[in-house]
Amino acid sequence: MLNDTTNNYLKACESWRLKFLNMDKQQLLEKLPEIKTEADYLSLKLYGRKFGIHTQTGEIVTLEDCKPAAIISQLNIYTLLGFASPQASLTDKWVPFRELSGASPFTMAFEKHVLEPFALTFSEQTEKLAKACEVLSGVNLSHADVGYRINAFDCMPIKFLFWDGDDEFPAQANILYDNSATDFIHVESTVSIAIEGIERLAEAAGIEIKGPIFKM
């Protein structure tokens, strides 16, 4: 059980853990078909990594080693479970963060603390980025120097787009969401979903993240 009450994110995870215990598990399975039942866990994948939510304790672990999941992964999973609407469905209409429902107040922060670090991290690293996207089972796109559609959750595909810089212009990046994203998860969690994606890509590429990315 999480017990570090000095950390707001840990407090949030503990609050969500308790909420999960009172959730209707059958309803979760019905509204999010990607969730599976495996022994004492409800399992699902986040950027291709399988996680389990223990049905009796609400604790989230990575199922490959049964170790506690990273805080960012826990919050992304809990908020998916808590906010997904039974009527939510993919639209195949792709929009930048600022066009998501309720996102406009956070647009400047998203550009500064998500898109800028994404661009800085992979500047002059296009081959490594492409290989990292493939490690995460991304589908290649033709929209950018490196562009891939990657499933965060099965119900939440994300398009990561990157243009490398040259002598005149710095590298640029964008992240597109299916317009339905905020029907599945809280708008603020679409930010942490993007951050986790960048972290996973950097990990797969074997490079350190550069720039002022949000830390969780």
N, C-alpha and C positions, 0 to 999 in steps of 0.2 A: 504494500500500500504506500502511496505517496504521503510523505509527512513533513516536507520542507515548506512550512507556512510562510517563509520569508520571500518566496518567489511567486509572483503573480501568475505565471504560466503553470507552475505546479499547483497552485490553488485552483486554477481553472480546470486542470485535469482532474483533480480530486472532486470538484463539484460535478463535472460531467460523469465521472465514474459512478457517483451516487445516483445521478439521474438515469444512467443506463440500467441500473438494477431494477428500476420501476418501469422501464420501457416494455411494451408488448413485443416479445421476441418474434412471434409469428407474424405480426404486422411488419416488422423490419424485413423479414424474409420476403414478404409479399411486395413491399414497395421498392426494395433494392434486390432484385434477383441475383445480382453478382455475389451476394453474401451466401456462404455455404455453411453447413453444420459439420464440424469435425470434432468428434469426441466432446470435450467440455468447452469447446470454443465455437464462436461464430467467426468465420474467416473471410477475408477479402484481400485483394491486392491493391497496393498503392505504389505507382510507378514500378510495377512488376514484382515488388517485394511482398511476400505473403505475411499478413498479420493476423493474429487471433485475439478476439475479445472474450475473456473468460466469462461464461454465462452466470457463474455464481459470485464472482468477485468484481467483475467489470474491468479488471486490469487488462491492458493491451500489451502483447508481446510479439516479437518477430518469431514466427513459427519454426524457422530453420534452426534456431538455437534456444528458443523459449526465454530469451532475455528481454527485459523491459524495452519497449519501443522508445525511440527518441521523442522528446516532448512535442516537437512540431508534427510528427506523424500521429501521435495520440490526439492532439487537438484537431487535426484534419479529419481523422476518423470519427471522433466523437461528434463533431459538428455535422458531418454528413449524416450520421445516424439520427441526430436530433432535429435537423432542419429539412431533410428531404421530404418533399411533398409527394403523396401517393399519386398525384396527377402529373408529376414531372416527367418530361420526355425530351429527348434530343430533337433539335430543330434543324440542324445543319445550316444555321445562319451564324456566321462567325463574326465576332465583334471584338474590338480592343477593350481593355479594362474599363476605360472611361464611359463606355456605352452600356455596361452592365447595370441592372437596376440597383440604384442606391450607391453607385460607385463614385459619382462625380466629386464628392467632397474629398476623396482620397487620391485623386488623380495625380496631383503634383508629387505627393509622397511616393506613389507607386513608380512614377517615372524616375525619381531620384534614388530610391532605395531598392528597386527591383530591376527596371530596365537598364539603368546606367551600369550597375554591377554586372549584369548579364553581358552587356557589350564589352566592358573593360576586361572581364575575365577571359573572354574568348577572342579578343583582338589578336590577329595573326595566329590563330589556333583553329582554323576552319576544319582541317583534317581531323584533329582530335575531337572537335565538337561533333562532326558527322559520325565518327565511330562511336562516340558516347551515346548519341541518339539511337544508334542501331543496337547498342547494348541494352537500352531501355525499350527495345522492340518498337521503335518509331517507324512511321511510314514516311518515306521521302516525299517532299513537296518541291514544286518548281518556283515557289514564290520569292526566294531569297538566295543569297550565296550558300547558306545552309538553312534549310527549312524542313521540319519534321512535325508530324502529328503524333503525339504520344499520349497514351491514356494515363492520366493521374489515377482516377478510379475508372472502371469500365463505363460508368455513367457520365464521366467528366473528361472528355478528350481535350487536349491543349495543343495549340500550334505554337511552336518555338521558332521564331524567324530571326535570322542573323545576317547582317551585311558587313563584311570586313572593311576596314578603313584603308585610306591611301594617303598620299602626300598632302592632299587638300582637305580631306574629311575624316573624322574619327569613325571608328566602328559604331554601328547602330544595331539595335535589337528591338523586337516587338514580341508580344505574347497575345495570342487571340484565344477567345473562349467561345464555346457554343453559347448562344444567347440564353439557353436554359440554365446556365450554371447556377444562378442564384435561386432557381427552383429546387436545386439539390442541396445547396449549402449556403451559409451566411455570407454576405458580400465580403466581409472582412477576411473570411477564410479563403476566398479566392486569391487573396494576397499571399497567405501562407502556403497555399497550394503551389503558386508560382515559385516562391522561394525554395520550397522543398524540391521542386523540379530542377532549379538551377544548382542546388547543392548536390543532387544526385548526378547531374550531368558533369559537374566539376569532379566529383568523386570518380566517375567512370573514366573521365579523361585524364585523371592523375594530375590535376593542376589545382592551385589554390584560388579561391574566389578573391577578386579584387573589387575595390570600391565599397561604398557605404551601404551594404546590404543589411536589411533588418535582421536582427539576431533574436533567436528564441531559445 
